[in-house]
Amino acid sequence: MTINQAQHARAFADLHKPGEPLLLPNAWDVASAVAIAGAGAVGVNIEDRRDGSGLYAPAEQAGRLAVARAAVRGIPFWINARTDVFLGGTRRIDDALERSAAYAAAGADSLFVPGLVDPAAIAELAAGPLPVAVMVWPGAPSVAELAAAGAVRISLGSAIAQAAYAVAARAATELLTSGTYDSVAGGIAYDTMNDAVTAAT
């Protein structure tokens, strides 16, 4: 890791603050990364869902996290431990708390809990050993509410990509049915997007 990367890593870690959560729009390809303003890697997301179905046991996942932490020892590299307890697990807060404790002991820096947006439950998790990161969607509590509950990182996950694909589907349907093109109004100018992607590659 270069000095510049190390500085970026420390700056990234400092962005995880109670009351002032890090907000992530989430890129899904080169063009979206450019449009959103993506940059170099200073951390990693490691999830506890097995290939197929089910979750790793807390101790087993903690072992995986410990290996990751050992691999970057001495480097200010952020490990975001994702738990799918509320997506494919028990949906119980006590299970999430157990995992938070085990993952913290293994060297994780934060706990990412997609599927959980209840402020009271987030507050309970935030009182545990790891800062809490959440994923939001339409209808979820506002940034202010989640920040007040203790979330230090708020992500849109795949929502921007899903919305973009929905625009593509609506535009194609509109073109092939009514013969109009209003669905693509408000897009980024072609030259602007082309120049940005070209500069990034």
SULTA-V216171 format. One record per run of one state. SS is the DSSP state (helix for helix, strand for strand, loop for the rest). FROM is the first residue (numbers start at 1). TO is the last residue. If there is no record, write none. Layout:
BEGIN
ss=[SS:SS]
from=[FROM:FROM]
to=[TO:TO]
END
This chain:
BEGIN
ss=[loop:helix:loop:strand:loop:strand:loop:strand:loop:helix:loop:strand:loop:strand:loop:strand:loop:helix:loop:strand:loop:helix:loop:helix:loop:strand:loop:helix:loop:strand:loop:helix:loop:strand:loop:helix:loop:helix:loop:helix:loop]
from=[1:3:15:17:18:20:21:22:25:30:37:43:48:49:50:55:56:58:72:78:83:85:89:93:106:110:113:119:127:131:136:143:150:151:156:159:178:182:185:190:201]
to=[2:14:16:17:19:20:21:24:29:36:42:47:48:49:54:55:57:71:77:82:84:88:92:105:109:112:118:126:130:135:142:149:150:155:158:177:181:184:189:200:201]
END
